[in-house]
Amino acid sequence: MEMIQGDSFQKELKKLKKRYRSLPEDLKVLEKLILKFPQGEDSRHCNALKKEAHKCICKRRMMCRSGKGSEFRVVYFYDGKVLELMYLEIYFKGDKTTEDSKRIETFWKEKLEAAEAAETE
């Protein structure tokens, strides 16, 4: 499965890595979990924000060893057919209470429009 980090995700990760040194290793652990259960079938720590057929945008709790446990949230897009995993957002729950819904909605619309365009060709 291809794992892609969006530009905004990379910027947020870069800022957070300065405060939380174990974040890159913790993200690798999360990636292994996502590879096993991409739509969050494994636990109550994952929530599907948007879902249509095989595509979904999920928000998952992430444990951080240098932080206060599972205070991080990672939002990602999973396309079951293409096996693409696109990280959209990472944030510390203490800094931000909820995900960026505008960013998620914009990304979702773009993906659906691209899929429709591909089907008509």
MODELLER restraints for C-alpha pairs under 7 A, 6 or more apart:
rsr = mdl.restraints
at = mdl.atoms
rsr.add(forms.Gaussian(group=physical.xy_distance, feature=features.Distance(at['CA:1:A'], at['CA:83:A']), mean=5.18, stdev=0.5))
rsr.add(forms.Gaussian(group=physical.xy_distance, feature=features.Distance(at['CA:1:A'], at['CA:84:A']), mean=6.06, stdev=0.5))
rsr.add(forms.Gaussian(group=physical.xy_distance, feature=features.Distance(at['CA:2:A'], at['CA:83:A']), mean=6.58, stdev=0.5))
rsr.add(forms.Gaussian(group=physical.xy_distance, feature=features.Distance(at['CA:2:A'], at['CA:84:A']), mean=5.19, stdev=0.5))
rsr.add(forms.Gaussian(group=physical.xy_distance, feature=features.Distance(at['CA:2:A'], at['CA:85:A']), mean=6.06, stdev=0.5))
rsr.add(forms.Gaussian(group=physical.xy_distance, feature=features.Distance(at['CA:3:A'], at['CA:84:A']), mean=6.43, stdev=0.5))
rsr.add(forms.Gaussian(group=physical.xy_distance, feature=features.Distance(at['CA:3:A'], at['CA:85:A']), mean=4.88, stdev=0.5))
rsr.add(forms.Gaussian(group=physical.xy_distance, feature=features.Distance(at['CA:3:A'], at['CA:86:A']), mean=6.06, stdev=0.5))
rsr.add(forms.Gaussian(group=physical.xy_distance, feature=features.Distance(at['CA:4:A'], at['CA:85:A']), mean=6.11, stdev=0.5))
rsr.add(forms.Gaussian(group=physical.xy_distance, feature=features.Distance(at['CA:4:A'], at['CA:86:A']), mean=4.77, stdev=0.5))
rsr.add(forms.Gaussian(group=physical.xy_distance, feature=features.Distance(at['CA:4:A'], at['CA:87:A']), mean=6.21, stdev=0.5))
rsr.add(forms.Gaussian(group=physical.xy_distance, feature=features.Distance(at['CA:5:A'], at['CA:86:A']), mean=5.82, stdev=0.5))
rsr.add(forms.Gaussian(group=physical.xy_distance, feature=features.Distance(at['CA:5:A'], at['CA:87:A']), mean=4.89, stdev=0.5))
rsr.add(forms.Gaussian(group=physical.xy_distance, feature=features.Distance(at['CA:6:A'], at['CA:86:A']), mean=6.70, stdev=0.5))
rsr.add(forms.Gaussian(group=physical.xy_distance, feature=features.Distance(at['CA:6:A'], at['CA:87:A']), mean=5.88, stdev=0.5))
rsr.add(forms.Gaussian(group=physical.xy_distance, feature=features.Distance(at['CA:6:A'], at['CA:88:A']), mean=5.80, stdev=0.5))
rsr.add(forms.Gaussian(group=physical.xy_distance, feature=features.Distance(at['CA:8:A'], at['CA:89:A']), mean=6.92, stdev=0.5))
rsr.add(forms.Gaussian(group=physical.xy_distance, feature=features.Distance(at['CA:9:A'], at['CA:87:A']), mean=6.46, stdev=0.5))
rsr.add(forms.Gaussian(group=physical.xy_distance, feature=features.Distance(at['CA:9:A'], at['CA:88:A']), mean=5.56, stdev=0.5))
rsr.add(forms.Gaussian(group=physical.xy_distance, feature=features.Distance(at['CA:9:A'], at['CA:89:A']), mean=4.85, stdev=0.5))
rsr.add(forms.Gaussian(group=physical.xy_distance, feature=features.Distance(at['CA:9:A'], at['CA:90:A']), mean=6.18, stdev=0.5))
rsr.add(forms.Gaussian(group=physical.xy_distance, feature=features.Distance(at['CA:12:A'], at['CA:90:A']), mean=6.44, stdev=0.5))
rsr.add(forms.Gaussian(group=physical.xy_distance, feature=features.Distance(at['CA:13:A'], at['CA:90:A']), mean=6.71, stdev=0.5))
rsr.add(forms.Gaussian(group=physical.xy_distance, feature=features.Distance(at['CA:17:A'], at['CA:23:A']), mean=5.94, stdev=0.5))
rsr.add(forms.Gaussian(group=physical.xy_distance, feature=features.Distance(at['CA:20:A'], at['CA:66:A']), mean=5.50, stdev=0.5))
rsr.add(forms.Gaussian(group=physical.xy_distance, feature=features.Distance(at['CA:20:A'], at['CA:67:A']), mean=6.33, stdev=0.5))
rsr.add(forms.Gaussian(group=physical.xy_distance, feature=features.Distance(at['CA:21:A'], at['CA:66:A']), mean=6.41, stdev=0.5))
rsr.add(forms.Gaussian(group=physical.xy_distance, feature=features.Distance(at['CA:22:A'], at['CA:64:A']), mean=6.70, stdev=0.5))
rsr.add(forms.Gaussian(group=physical.xy_distance, feature=features.Distance(at['CA:22:A'], at['CA:65:A']), mean=6.11, stdev=0.5))
rsr.add(forms.Gaussian(group=physical.xy_distance, feature=features.Distance(at['CA:22:A'], at['CA:66:A']), mean=5.62, stdev=0.5))
rsr.add(forms.Gaussian(group=physical.xy_distance, feature=features.Distance(at['CA:23:A'], at['CA:64:A']), mean=6.19, stdev=0.5))
rsr.add(forms.Gaussian(group=physical.xy_distance, feature=features.Distance(at['CA:26:A'], at['CA:63:A']), mean=6.73, stdev=0.5))
rsr.add(forms.Gaussian(group=physical.xy_distance, feature=features.Distance(at['CA:26:A'], at['CA:64:A']), mean=5.84, stdev=0.5))
rsr.add(forms.Gaussian(group=physical.xy_distance, feature=features.Distance(at['CA:30:A'], at['CA:62:A']), mean=6.65, stdev=0.5))
rsr.add(forms.Gaussian(group=physical.xy_distance, feature=features.Distance(at['CA:38:A'], at['CA:78:A']), mean=6.85, stdev=0.5))
rsr.add(forms.Gaussian(group=physical.xy_distance, feature=features.Distance(at['CA:39:A'], at['CA:58:A']), mean=6.92, stdev=0.5))
rsr.add(forms.Gaussian(group=physical.xy_distance, feature=features.Distance(at['CA:40:A'], at['CA:46:A']), mean=5.17, stdev=0.5))
rsr.add(forms.Gaussian(group=physical.xy_distance, feature=features.Distance(at['CA:40:A'], at['CA:47:A']), mean=7.00, stdev=0.5))
rsr.add(forms.Gaussian(group=physical.xy_distance, feature=features.Distance(at['CA:45:A'], at['CA:60:A']), mean=5.79, stdev=0.5))
rsr.add(forms.Gaussian(group=physical.xy_distance, feature=features.Distance(at['CA:45:A'], at['CA:61:A']), mean=5.56, stdev=0.5))
rsr.add(forms.Gaussian(group=physical.xy_distance, feature=features.Distance(at['CA:46:A'], at['CA:58:A']), mean=6.72, stdev=0.5))
rsr.add(forms.Gaussian(group=physical.xy_distance, feature=features.Distance(at['CA:46:A'], at['CA:59:A']), mean=5.69, stdev=0.5))
rsr.add(forms.Gaussian(group=physical.xy_distance, feature=features.Distance(at['CA:46:A'], at['CA:60:A']), mean=4.29, stdev=0.5))
rsr.add(forms.Gaussian(group=physical.xy_distance, feature=features.Distance(at['CA:46:A'], at['CA:61:A']), mean=6.53, stdev=0.5))
rsr.add(forms.Gaussian(group=physical.xy_distance, feature=features.Distance(at['CA:47:A'], at['CA:58:A']), mean=5.53, stdev=0.5))
rsr.add(forms.Gaussian(group=physical.xy_distance, feature=features.Distance(at['CA:47:A'], at['CA:59:A']), mean=5.23, stdev=0.5))
rsr.add(forms.Gaussian(group=physical.xy_distance, feature=features.Distance(at['CA:47:A'], at['CA:60:A']), mean=6.37, stdev=0.5))
rsr.add(forms.Gaussian(group=physical.xy_distance, feature=features.Distance(at['CA:48:A'], at['CA:56:A']), mean=6.59, stdev=0.5))
rsr.add(forms.Gaussian(group=physical.xy_distance, feature=features.Distance(at['CA:48:A'], at['CA:57:A']), mean=5.86, stdev=0.5))
rsr.add(forms.Gaussian(group=physical.xy_distance, feature=features.Distance(at['CA:48:A'], at['CA:58:A']), mean=4.31, stdev=0.5))
rsr.add(forms.Gaussian(group=physical.xy_distance, feature=features.Distance(at['CA:48:A'], at['CA:59:A']), mean=6.38, stdev=0.5))
rsr.add(forms.Gaussian(group=physical.xy_distance, feature=features.Distance(at['CA:49:A'], at['CA:57:A']), mean=5.49, stdev=0.5))
rsr.add(forms.Gaussian(group=physical.xy_distance, feature=features.Distance(at['CA:49:A'], at['CA:58:A']), mean=5.43, stdev=0.5))
rsr.add(forms.Gaussian(group=physical.xy_distance, feature=features.Distance(at['CA:49:A'], at['CA:59:A']), mean=6.77, stdev=0.5))
rsr.add(forms.Gaussian(group=physical.xy_distance, feature=features.Distance(at['CA:50:A'], at['CA:56:A']), mean=5.39, stdev=0.5))
rsr.add(forms.Gaussian(group=physical.xy_distance, feature=features.Distance(at['CA:50:A'], at['CA:57:A']), mean=5.05, stdev=0.5))
rsr.add(forms.Gaussian(group=physical.xy_distance, feature=features.Distance(at['CA:51:A'], at['CA:57:A']), mean=6.48, stdev=0.5))
rsr.add(forms.Gaussian(group=physical.xy_distance, feature=features.Distance(at['CA:54:A'], at['CA:79:A']), mean=6.30, stdev=0.5))
rsr.add(forms.Gaussian(group=physical.xy_distance, feature=features.Distance(at['CA:54:A'], at['CA:80:A']), mean=5.21, stdev=0.5))
rsr.add(forms.Gaussian(group=physical.xy_distance, feature=features.Distance(at['CA:55:A'], at['CA:78:A']), mean=5.77, stdev=0.5))
rsr.add(forms.Gaussian(group=physical.xy_distance, feature=features.Distance(at['CA:55:A'], at['CA:79:A']), mean=4.57, stdev=0.5))
rsr.add(forms.Gaussian(group=physical.xy_distance, feature=features.Distance(at['CA:55:A'], at['CA:80:A']), mean=6.01, stdev=0.5))
rsr.add(forms.Gaussian(group=physical.xy_distance, feature=features.Distance(at['CA:56:A'], at['CA:77:A']), mean=5.84, stdev=0.5))
rsr.add(forms.Gaussian(group=physical.xy_distance, feature=features.Distance(at['CA:56:A'], at['CA:78:A']), mean=5.42, stdev=0.5))
rsr.add(forms.Gaussian(group=physical.xy_distance, feature=features.Distance(at['CA:56:A'], at['CA:79:A']), mean=6.69, stdev=0.5))
rsr.add(forms.Gaussian(group=physical.xy_distance, feature=features.Distance(at['CA:57:A'], at['CA:75:A']), mean=7.00, stdev=0.5))
rsr.add(forms.Gaussian(group=physical.xy_distance, feature=features.Distance(at['CA:57:A'], at['CA:76:A']), mean=5.59, stdev=0.5))
rsr.add(forms.Gaussian(group=physical.xy_distance, feature=features.Distance(at['CA:57:A'], at['CA:77:A']), mean=4.37, stdev=0.5))
rsr.add(forms.Gaussian(group=physical.xy_distance, feature=features.Distance(at['CA:57:A'], at['CA:78:A']), mean=6.29, stdev=0.5))
rsr.add(forms.Gaussian(group=physical.xy_distance, feature=features.Distance(at['CA:58:A'], at['CA:75:A']), mean=5.63, stdev=0.5))
rsr.add(forms.Gaussian(group=physical.xy_distance, feature=features.Distance(at['CA:58:A'], at['CA:76:A']), mean=5.49, stdev=0.5))
rsr.add(forms.Gaussian(group=physical.xy_distance, feature=features.Distance(at['CA:58:A'], at['CA:77:A']), mean=6.43, stdev=0.5))
rsr.add(forms.Gaussian(group=physical.xy_distance, feature=features.Distance(at['CA:59:A'], at['CA:73:A']), mean=6.54, stdev=0.5))
rsr.add(forms.Gaussian(group=physical.xy_distance, feature=features.Distance(at['CA:59:A'], at['CA:74:A']), mean=5.61, stdev=0.5))
rsr.add(forms.Gaussian(group=physical.xy_distance, feature=features.Distance(at['CA:59:A'], at['CA:75:A']), mean=4.34, stdev=0.5))
rsr.add(forms.Gaussian(group=physical.xy_distance, feature=features.Distance(at['CA:59:A'], at['CA:76:A']), mean=6.54, stdev=0.5))
rsr.add(forms.Gaussian(group=physical.xy_distance, feature=features.Distance(at['CA:60:A'], at['CA:73:A']), mean=5.60, stdev=0.5))
rsr.add(forms.Gaussian(group=physical.xy_distance, feature=features.Distance(at['CA:60:A'], at['CA:74:A']), mean=5.38, stdev=0.5))
rsr.add(forms.Gaussian(group=physical.xy_distance, feature=features.Distance(at['CA:60:A'], at['CA:75:A']), mean=6.47, stdev=0.5))
rsr.add(forms.Gaussian(group=physical.xy_distance, feature=features.Distance(at['CA:61:A'], at['CA:70:A']), mean=5.94, stdev=0.5))
rsr.add(forms.Gaussian(group=physical.xy_distance, feature=features.Distance(at['CA:61:A'], at['CA:72:A']), mean=5.81, stdev=0.5))
rsr.add(forms.Gaussian(group=physical.xy_distance, feature=features.Distance(at['CA:61:A'], at['CA:73:A']), mean=4.67, stdev=0.5))
rsr.add(forms.Gaussian(group=physical.xy_distance, feature=features.Distance(at['CA:61:A'], at['CA:74:A']), mean=6.49, stdev=0.5))
rsr.add(forms.Gaussian(group=physical.xy_distance, feature=features.Distance(at['CA:62:A'], at['CA:70:A']), mean=5.12, stdev=0.5))
rsr.add(forms.Gaussian(group=physical.xy_distance, feature=features.Distance(at['CA:62:A'], at['CA:71:A']), mean=6.81, stdev=0.5))
rsr.add(forms.Gaussian(group=physical.xy_distance, feature=features.Distance(at['CA:62:A'], at['CA:72:A']), mean=5.05, stdev=0.5))
rsr.add(forms.Gaussian(group=physical.xy_distance, feature=features.Distance(at['CA:62:A'], at['CA:73:A']), mean=5.70, stdev=0.5))
rsr.add(forms.Gaussian(group=physical.xy_distance, feature=features.Distance(at['CA:62:A'], at['CA:74:A']), mean=6.82, stdev=0.5))
rsr.add(forms.Gaussian(group=physical.xy_distance, feature=features.Distance(at['CA:63:A'], at['CA:69:A']), mean=5.02, stdev=0.5))
rsr.add(forms.Gaussian(group=physical.xy_distance, feature=features.Distance(at['CA:63:A'], at['CA:70:A']), mean=3.89, stdev=0.5))
rsr.add(forms.Gaussian(group=physical.xy_distance, feature=features.Distance(at['CA:63:A'], at['CA:71:A']), mean=6.65, stdev=0.5))
rsr.add(forms.Gaussian(group=physical.xy_distance, feature=features.Distance(at['CA:63:A'], at['CA:72:A']), mean=6.56, stdev=0.5))
rsr.add(forms.Gaussian(group=physical.xy_distance, feature=features.Distance(at['CA:64:A'], at['CA:70:A']), mean=6.11, stdev=0.5))
rsr.add(forms.Gaussian(group=physical.xy_distance, feature=features.Distance(at['CA:71:A'], at['CA:92:A']), mean=5.97, stdev=0.5))
rsr.add(forms.Gaussian(group=physical.xy_distance, feature=features.Distance(at['CA:71:A'], at['CA:93:A']), mean=5.30, stdev=0.5))
rsr.add(forms.Gaussian(group=physical.xy_distance, feature=features.Distance(at['CA:72:A'], at['CA:91:A']), mean=5.73, stdev=0.5))
rsr.add(forms.Gaussian(group=physical.xy_distance, feature=features.Distance(at['CA:72:A'], at['CA:92:A']), mean=4.59, stdev=0.5))
rsr.add(forms.Gaussian(group=physical.xy_distance, feature=features.Distance(at['CA:72:A'], at['CA:93:A']), mean=5.67, stdev=0.5))
rsr.add(forms.Gaussian(group=physical.xy_distance, feature=features.Distance(at['CA:73:A'], at['CA:90:A']), mean=5.67, stdev=0.5))
rsr.add(forms.Gaussian(group=physical.xy_distance, feature=features.Distance(at['CA:73:A'], at['CA:91:A']), mean=5.56, stdev=0.5))
rsr.add(forms.Gaussian(group=physical.xy_distance, feature=features.Distance(at['CA:73:A'], at['CA:92:A']), mean=6.55, stdev=0.5))
rsr.add(forms.Gaussian(group=physical.xy_distance, feature=features.Distance(at['CA:73:A'], at['CA:93:A']), mean=6.92, stdev=0.5))
rsr.add(forms.Gaussian(group=physical.xy_distance, feature=features.Distance(at['CA:74:A'], at['CA:89:A']), mean=5.70, stdev=0.5))
rsr.add(forms.Gaussian(group=physical.xy_distance, feature=features.Distance(at['CA:74:A'], at['CA:90:A']), mean=4.49, stdev=0.5))
rsr.add(forms.Gaussian(group=physical.xy_distance, feature=features.Distance(at['CA:74:A'], at['CA:91:A']), mean=6.80, stdev=0.5))
rsr.add(forms.Gaussian(group=physical.xy_distance, feature=features.Distance(at['CA:75:A'], at['CA:87:A']), mean=6.16, stdev=0.5))
rsr.add(forms.Gaussian(group=physical.xy_distance, feature=features.Distance(at['CA:75:A'], at['CA:88:A']), mean=5.40, stdev=0.5))
rsr.add(forms.Gaussian(group=physical.xy_distance, feature=features.Distance(at['CA:75:A'], at['CA:89:A']), mean=5.01, stdev=0.5))
rsr.add(forms.Gaussian(group=physical.xy_distance, feature=features.Distance(at['CA:75:A'], at['CA:90:A']), mean=6.39, stdev=0.5))
rsr.add(forms.Gaussian(group=physical.xy_distance, feature=features.Distance(at['CA:76:A'], at['CA:85:A']), mean=6.73, stdev=0.5))
rsr.add(forms.Gaussian(group=physical.xy_distance, feature=features.Distance(at['CA:76:A'], at['CA:86:A']), mean=5.43, stdev=0.5))
rsr.add(forms.Gaussian(group=physical.xy_distance, feature=features.Distance(at['CA:76:A'], at['CA:87:A']), mean=4.27, stdev=0.5))
rsr.add(forms.Gaussian(group=physical.xy_distance, feature=features.Distance(at['CA:76:A'], at['CA:88:A']), mean=5.10, stdev=0.5))
rsr.add(forms.Gaussian(group=physical.xy_distance, feature=features.Distance(at['CA:76:A'], at['CA:89:A']), mean=6.99, stdev=0.5))
rsr.add(forms.Gaussian(group=physical.xy_distance, feature=features.Distance(at['CA:77:A'], at['CA:85:A']), mean=5.62, stdev=0.5))
rsr.add(forms.Gaussian(group=physical.xy_distance, feature=features.Distance(at['CA:77:A'], at['CA:86:A']), mean=4.99, stdev=0.5))
rsr.add(forms.Gaussian(group=physical.xy_distance, feature=features.Distance(at['CA:77:A'], at['CA:87:A']), mean=6.40, stdev=0.5))
rsr.add(forms.Gaussian(group=physical.xy_distance, feature=features.Distance(at['CA:78:A'], at['CA:84:A']), mean=5.83, stdev=0.5))
rsr.add(forms.Gaussian(group=physical.xy_distance, feature=features.Distance(at['CA:78:A'], at['CA:85:A']), mean=4.80, stdev=0.5))
rsr.add(forms.Gaussian(group=physical.xy_distance, feature=features.Distance(at['CA:78:A'], at['CA:86:A']), mean=6.66, stdev=0.5))
rsr.add(forms.Gaussian(group=physical.xy_distance, feature=features.Distance(at['CA:79:A'], at['CA:85:A']), mean=6.80, stdev=0.5))
